């Protein structure tokens, strides 16, 4: 473990975009099912302010969290925003009146979603907008050219500074790169779910941030036992070991673990300062998905 208070590792993705590799995913600040207001609004505000106080410069959100609830919380807690804080948002879905997730991929509505994010966050331009692809609703390798092109138009207009993709395949990344630069890929990846290994390595080679969502999910009891043994040997938690492994997996890996607890937030950030020894990494590398 590096000394308390040591600087968090950062990743430079563009001249105007350097983020801490440990970020904060704001999704859990909404109510149950990522729908409606938080159960404790004051605590939600406190978590956001603590994230900035701890030195995180990377907050992940979307206007479909709530909907609008989380973005409005971010604005209330942090606006006017620190100069080094970068907010990454997503478009590509909406919610019904019961909290269901509705794919929304029409170019005109993607542009409308960008404007809604701008309004609810109180921004004139968004640092990064990820296109949430149809893969989240069971889609596959469908073309993203029309949807990504719509966002690229807003980038040309100055409403978006940088673009990314969420739930993407390697072929879709290549397709998008032919339209506009891609600075981040946001896919599911963790100790137990490693189907994206090749894409993780590709992102590192091309200086694209790979943002692993669901970083603590997917462990079977056997895998949890192996993880527990490593954590016990290091005198830390399973969650911290799993996050530390991800950060050591690739120099382009960035994390956006979510929590509505200040205590859990601090524990997650501490994981960014946990150096895993080679023998621990060997055990963790052996966990099969």
Secondary structure, 3 states (H helix, E strand, C coil): CCCCCCCCCEEEEECCEEEECECEEHHHHCCHHHECCCCCHHHHHHHHHHHHHCCCCEEECCCCCECCHHHHHHHHHHCCCCCCCEEEEEECEEECCCCCEEECCCHHHHHHHHHHHHHHHCCCCEEEEEEECHHHHCCCCCCCHHHHHHHHHHHHCCCEEEEEEECCCHHHHHHHHCCCCEEEEEEECCCCCCCCHHHHHHHHHCCCEEEEECCCCCCCHHHHHHHHHHHHHHCCCHHHHHHHHHHHHCCCEEECCECCCHHHHHHHHHHCCCCCCHHHHHHHHCCCC
